[in-house]
Amino acid sequence: MHHFEYRDKRLYCEDVPVTSVVEAVGTPCYLYSAATLTRHFQAFSEAFEGMERLVCYSAKANTNLAVLRLFCQMGGGLDIVSGGELFRGLKAGFPPGRIVYSGVGKRADEIDFALEKGILMFNVESIEELKLLNERAKTLGKTAPVALRVNPDVDPKTHPYISTGLTKNKFGIDTEAAVEGYRLARSLSNVQIQGIDCHIGSQITESTPFKDALKNLVGLVDRLNQMGFSFQYIDVGGGLGITYGDESPPLPAEYARAIVEALKGTSLKLILEPGRVLVGNAGILVTRVLYRKRTKAKEFVVVDAAMNDLIRPALYRAYHGIQPVVRASRETLRADVVGPICESGDFLAEDRKMADVQQGELLAVMSAGAYGFVMASNYCSRPRAAEVMVSGDRFHVVRPRETYEALIQGESIPPFLG
């Protein structure tokens, strides 16, 4: 459920007409609903009522400070994968003790930053990383709290680029390596074993992969307990999908039942890392039609948003619903919705049956709150879009549109070029 709806043929975000936002900030722009973000967080967390838990929002889905601050104020934690995300999380107000650090390629300086701040836990993805954590902690006079990320070799049945739980993926370590890793961790002077971690992928639309992964993980926990290991946390990752088009992902309640059933009999505190499911349908990308173009082969709707603004269609051939901001009484058309970038892969939709729109009219690209602005670039020297958050009948620019001057900030021409 989200707070984007039509009233008198005009699309609203909560109680604000989308056209009013565009009049103020122009296009393209990202538009987020605070009420939807709040509702999604509450629904997700309450699905696990009765279990001790920490819902660590997966920052990589959308790192805008306003989004982070909202989840922080609701008592959430943060799942990060870089020093930059740690910096953002701290700026948004997250206590370090509610931050877990995932990711396969943590640099020494990023590890030092997290150790100095005193985060809750590192989700360790290799034996070499474990050794480096111990070395850096010893140098800094700290103790590194760790969980090993176990790769359960479960097919999440999602796009191969966002699958993370198979042995051929770069993430985590296999079960036998995990046993040896925990033995090593126990012998290291500046490492403290806190938990065990698992994450199998993103945009997963059925519950069976989660059940299978947790069955494997709980079996490993039992085996490790018999070897004298004890854990405080079990981090089950994230990955629950959303509806972009015709998908039917499990509701948070069904997802929670699968996890609670798998963890029955354990006393471990649960860490969850939802990302897309919280923010995906809480945001849209608004774009303006620049031109209509017809060739012998097909029809094109040329808009001012491009693959640099929303790369998911080009990168994954991902589907996003596209709706008119103001409905008109016209026939539908079938067209490619394309942007200004000089690549044939610059499209937001291909061969899409959609509302007939004319030059100057506005389109809303739906379900753009996750992996939208956060994956944007300045390709073709295009300034990144504005970001706006709506709360009730008011809207707030939470990141202004980049200027041309911002495009060259930090660059210089060396003296030998005159």
Order of alpha helices (4+ residues) and beta strands (2+ residues): beta-beta-beta-alpha-beta-alpha-beta-alpha-beta-alpha-beta-alpha-beta-alpha-beta-alpha-beta-alpha-beta-alpha-beta-alpha-beta-beta-alpha-beta-beta-beta-beta-beta-beta-alpha
